[in-house]
């Protein structure tokens, strides 16, 4: 059986290399995409003029209904108006990613000053992921993963002036992702494969390869992750993409979460502002923990934040009966603080996410996963973006026919009525 598996893997990899080599890394049907001033990942990451965000254009409770090119163009115009120039996606299987790349190309054709780049995600699963069979985290779902990588290679070659990064996996190594996680060896295999394609000129030489994962997966918290394959992965990637979620920690590791006794006489807003500073410091600490581990193994690579965010509503463990973390005021404060810190430190961070996506927890409309967007599903700007609305940056822009207006009709007092202080008191 082992010999058969080795032979099968050999032919699978060989097949992918042949397919990848059929695409030119510099052209689309012999013509450049037209972004003559296209930046490289090395130029984009760390440049505060290139704000980044995670993007999904789904409007429905199911991904069976794919967003059209025109719908995505609406979203792109909205995000561009708020200064976004880099998008992160998560898989290559569905029509959305190809529609996104088409939409970006069309907008640039219509306006040569339109600029938008993509960090292209390739989803990675373990064997038996998302089935009733116990998952095998030491083996991968070979056919599906190979197909994801194959499509990522094709898209990176077809749109070299837009796709600047390929991320192998999304939180694919963190052990709490029990339905699908893989050991680092699987991620390392595909990162090395993509790097070899670059060397052989079957991918653009300036394309950066990474994996985007929780800070713990990168050695930032748990010594169980300190294995040789993780060290090899650090050496193989072009940069490290880290996730940090203080909002989730407000329930699972809440040592930082609570109002200080000395602050009880402050106003509600002042108490929450202090609380969110603690959340920022939590994110800083987790980011730094990855750098510390990386340096401890003798490696020095750029480290950026591939994902962080703050949900604006839930009735679950982060809601009124739980940590009371989720509301538009806290979300806005976190967004503001993260933007300021990362700009100062020349760190790119992909905020999760641009628009609410209600397919993520379709069976529970009030679930936090449905409410991470800076915009609602119908295009209302949440509190974090009210000032942008005041500035008129979204004037005449619409989402599915709806103009970009403020949530709560712009009434901050009404918003604050729904903002809850944590029950816990901390020193």
DARA-V871834 format. One record per residue. SS is DSSP state (2 for helix, 1 for strand, 0 for the rest). Layout:
BEGIN
[[SS] [SS]]
END
This chain:
BEGIN
[[0] [2] [2] [2] [2] [2] [2] [2] [2] [2] [2] [2] [2] [2] [2] [2] [2] [2] [2] [2] [2] [0] [0] [0] [0] [0] [0] [1] [0] [0] [1] [0] [0] [0] [0] [0] [0] [0] [0] [0] [2] [2] [2] [2] [0] [0] [0] [0] [0] [0] [1] [1] [1] [1] [0] [0] [0] [0] [0] [0] [0] [0] [0] [0] [0] [0] [0] [0] [2] [2] [2] [2] [2] [2] [2] [2] [2] [2] [2] [2] [2] [0] [0] [1] [1] [1] [1] [1] [0] [0] [0] [0] [0] [0] [2] [2] [2] [2] [2] [2] [2] [2] [2] [2] [2] [2] [2] [2] [2] [2] [0] [0] [0] [0] [0] [0] [1] [1] [1] [1] [1] [1] [0] [0] [0] [1] [1] [0] [0] [0] [0] [0] [0] [0] [0] [1] [1] [1] [1] [1] [0] [2] [2] [2] [2] [2] [2] [2] [2] [2] [2] [2] [2] [2] [2] [2] [2] [2] [0] [0] [0] [0] [1] [1] [1] [1] [1] [1] [1] [1] [0] [0] [0] [0] [0] [0] [0] [0] [0] [0] [0] [0] [0] [2] [2] [2] [2] [2] [2] [2] [2] [2] [2] [2] [2] [2] [2] [2] [2] [0] [0] [0] [0] [0] [0] [0] [0] [1] [1] [1] [1] [1] [1] [1] [0] [2] [2] [2] [2] [2] [0] [0] [2] [2] [2] [0] [0] [2] [2] [2] [2] [2] [2] [2] [2] [2] [0] [0] [1] [1] [1] [1] [1] [0] [0] [2] [2] [2] [2] [2] [2] [2] [0] [2] [2] [2] [0] [0] [1] [1] [2] [2] [2] [0] [0] [0] [0] [2] [2] [2] [2] [2] [2] [2] [2] [2] [2] [2] [2] [2] [2] [2] [2] [2] [2] [2] [2] [2] [2] [2] [2] [2] [2] [2] [2] [2] [0] [0] [0] [0] [0] [1] [1] [1] [1] [1] [1] [1] [0] [0] [0] [0] [0] [0] [0] [0] [0] [0] [0] [0] [0] [0] [0] [0] [0] [0] [0] [2] [2] [2] [2] [2] [2] [2] [2] [2] [2] [2] [2] [2] [2] [2] [2] [2] [2] [0] [0] [0] [1] [1] [1] [0] [0] [0] [1] [0] [0] [0] [0] [0] [0] [0] [0] [0] [0] [0] [0] [2] [2] [2] [0] [0] [0] [0] [1] [0] [0] [0] [0] [0] [1] [0] [2] [2] [2] [2] [2] [2] [2] [2] [2] [0] [0] [0] [0] [0] [0] [1] [1] [0] [0] [1] [1] [0] [0] [1] [2] [2] [2] [2] [0] [2] [2] [2] [2] [2] [2] [0] [0] [0] [0] [0] [0] [0] [1] [1] [0]]
END
